[in-house]
Amino acid sequence: MSGKKERNKERREKRLQEISLLRTIPYSDDQRWWSQETVAVVTGANRGIGFEIARQLAGHGLTVILTSRNISVGIEATKALQEGGFSYDVHQLDILDGESISAFVEWIKQKYGGIDILVNNAGVNFNLGFDNSVEFARQVVDNNYYGTKNMIKAMIPVMKPSAASARIVNVSSRLGRLNGRRNDG
Ligand SMILES: NC(=O)c1ccc[n+]([C@@H]2O[C@H](COP(=O)([O-])OP(=O)(O)OC[C@H]3O[C@@H](n4cnc5c(N)ncnc54)[C@H](OP(=O)(O)O)[C@@H]3O)[C@@H](O)[C@H]2O)c1
């Protein structure tokens, strides 16, 4: 392994150790800006990273709404999470479907009045190397860019005004970074 790769690996491992250590330190009461009244919505939470984000937010005591484009799968995921002893709410949501988004926003307004946190996690990727295609690229841009943008536009009006807790978290990827890319075209 080259010196640079070796150093990068060491840096990554050190960072992972730091993160593991931070996770073991409980938050003190004055550090907790959230409570059970803090409502967090996670998109694409029926599996993968979204599922884990939902689990950890509920573990910290927030009210978590798990969303899934297939409601049956979402309900199953919610049941699996509830076995961990925390409560979750669940709703259907497809970030590419305007009607699904509108129905979700209406439900949020009626049931919760608004939300504090939006985690835009839903996304697709096709890391297929040379087997990739323009069609897959289009699906990535549709879901990961326009889908996320749809959600931000729809949810900002129902975000509760709060200096402490209102936030939108966009789960992204290093693959989406444009810096350092050459334009050979
Ligand atoms: N895993 C990685 O190494 C990695 C690295 C960098 C970034 N990310 C990003 O992290 C996020 C989660 O990744 P993951 O690995 O957990 O992916 P995953 O296991 O493929 O899960 C993606 C989730 O997004 C949902 N989804 C996709 N399109 C949707 C739509 N139109 N409406 C609603 N939900 C939709 C999927 O629903 P279905 O179950 O119905 O398909 C699934 O719940 C993605 O945004 C991804 O780009 C992941």
The ligand as an SDF file (V2000), in Angstrom:
LIG
                    3D

 48 52  0  0  0  0  0  0  0  0999 V2000
  -24.8900    2.9430    1.3620 N   0  0  0  0  0  0  0  0  0  0  0  0
  -23.8850    3.7410    1.0570 C   0  0  0  0  0  0  0  0  0  0  0  0
  -22.6960    3.3540    1.0340 O   0  0  0  0  0  0  0  0  0  0  0  0
  -24.1530    5.2070    0.7550 C   0  0  0  0  0  0  0  0  0  0  0  0
  -23.0610    6.0290    0.5060 C   0  0  0  0  0  0  0  0  0  0  0  0
  -23.2940    7.3730    0.2510 C   0  0  0  0  0  0  0  0  0  0  0  0
  -24.5790    7.8850    0.2480 C   0  0  0  0  0  0  0  0  0  0  0  0
  -25.6270    7.0600    0.4760 N   0  0  0  0  0  0  0  0  0  0  0  0
  -26.9590    7.6720    0.4390 C   0  0  0  0  0  0  0  0  0  0  0  0
  -27.6370    7.3140    1.6300 O   0  0  0  0  0  0  0  0  0  0  0  0
  -29.0370    7.1870    1.3900 C   0  0  0  0  0  0  0  0  0  0  0  0
  -29.5040    5.8260    1.8640 C   0  0  0  0  0  0  0  0  0  0  0  0
  -28.6840    4.8440    1.2840 O   0  0  0  0  0  0  0  0  0  0  0  0
  -28.8670    3.2850    1.5880 P   0  0  0  0  0  0  0  0  0  0  0  0
  -27.5740    2.6330    1.3200 O   0  0  0  0  0  0  0  0  0  0  0  0
  -29.5120    3.1010    2.9100 O   0  0  0  0  0  0  0  0  0  0  0  0
  -29.8720    2.9050    0.3950 O   0  0  0  0  0  0  0  0  0  0  0  0
  -30.9360    1.7370    0.2620 P   0  0  0  0  0  0  0  0  0  0  0  0
  -30.6820    0.6140    1.2080 O   0  0  0  0  0  0  0  0  0  0  0  0
  -30.9970    1.4410   -1.2050 O   0  0  0  0  0  0  0  0  0  0  0  0
  -32.2910    2.4660    0.7230 O   0  0  0  0  0  0  0  0  0  0  0  0
  -32.7960    3.5380   -0.0190 C   0  0  0  0  0  0  0  0  0  0  0  0
  -34.1230    3.9140    0.5740 C   0  0  0  0  0  0  0  0  0  0  0  0
  -34.6410    4.9960   -0.2090 O   0  0  0  0  0  0  0  0  0  0  0  0
  -35.9500    4.6340   -0.6130 C   0  0  0  0  0  0  0  0  0  0  0  0
  -36.3440    5.3050   -1.8510 N   0  0  0  0  0  0  0  0  0  0  0  0
  -35.7490    5.2910   -3.0580 C   0  0  0  0  0  0  0  0  0  0  0  0
  -36.4500    6.0390   -3.9250 N   0  0  0  0  0  0  0  0  0  0  0  0
  -37.5090    6.5350   -3.2400 C   0  0  0  0  0  0  0  0  0  0  0  0
  -38.6090    7.3670   -3.5820 C   0  0  0  0  0  0  0  0  0  0  0  0
  -38.7890    7.8370   -4.8320 N   0  0  0  0  0  0  0  0  0  0  0  0
  -39.4960    7.7000   -2.6120 N   0  0  0  0  0  0  0  0  0  0  0  0
  -39.3410    7.2450   -1.3520 C   0  0  0  0  0  0  0  0  0  0  0  0
  -38.3520    6.4150   -0.9800 N   0  0  0  0  0  0  0  0  0  0  0  0
  -37.4530    6.0710   -1.9160 C   0  0  0  0  0  0  0  0  0  0  0  0
  -35.9250    3.1130   -0.7510 C   0  0  0  0  0  0  0  0  0  0  0  0
  -37.2370    2.6060   -0.7770 O   0  0  0  0  0  0  0  0  0  0  0  0
  -37.5630    1.1240   -1.3620 P   0  0  0  0  0  0  0  0  0  0  0  0
  -37.2380    0.1530   -0.2630 O   0  0  0  0  0  0  0  0  0  0  0  0
  -39.0190    1.2040   -1.6850 O   0  0  0  0  0  0  0  0  0  0  0  0
  -36.7120    0.9310   -2.5780 O   0  0  0  0  0  0  0  0  0  0  0  0
  -35.1430    2.7760    0.5110 C   0  0  0  0  0  0  0  0  0  0  0  0
  -35.9790    2.8430    1.6300 O   0  0  0  0  0  0  0  0  0  0  0  0
  -29.2400    7.3860   -0.1210 C   0  0  0  0  0  0  0  0  0  0  0  0
  -29.6430    8.7120   -0.3510 O   0  0  0  0  0  0  0  0  0  0  0  0
  -27.8610    7.1280   -0.6930 C   0  0  0  0  0  0  0  0  0  0  0  0
  -27.6430    7.8520   -1.8930 O   0  0  0  0  0  0  0  0  0  0  0  0
  -25.4480    5.7390    0.7230 C   0  0  0  0  0  0  0  0  0  0  0  0
  1  2  1  0
  2  3  2  0
  2  4  1  0
  4  5  1  0
  4 48  2  0
  5  6  2  0
  6  7  1  0
  7  8  2  0
  8  9  1  0
  8 48  1  0
  9 10  1  0
  9 46  1  0
 10 11  1  0
 11 12  1  0
 11 44  1  0
 12 13  1  0
 13 14  1  0
 14 15  2  0
 14 16  1  0
 14 17  1  0
 17 18  1  0
 18 19  2  0
 18 20  1  0
 18 21  1  0
 21 22  1  0
 22 23  1  0
 23 24  1  0
 23 42  1  0
 24 25  1  0
 25 26  1  0
 25 36  1  0
 26 27  1  0
 26 35  1  0
 27 28  2  0
 28 29  1  0
 29 30  1  0
 29 35  2  0
 30 31  1  0
 30 32  2  0
 32 33  1  0
 33 34  2  0
 34 35  1  0
 36 37  1  0
 36 42  1  0
 37 38  1  0
 38 39  2  0
 38 40  1  0
 38 41  1  0
 42 43  1  0
 44 45  1  0
 44 46  1  0
 46 47  1  0
M  CHG  2   8   1  16  -1
M  END
$$$$
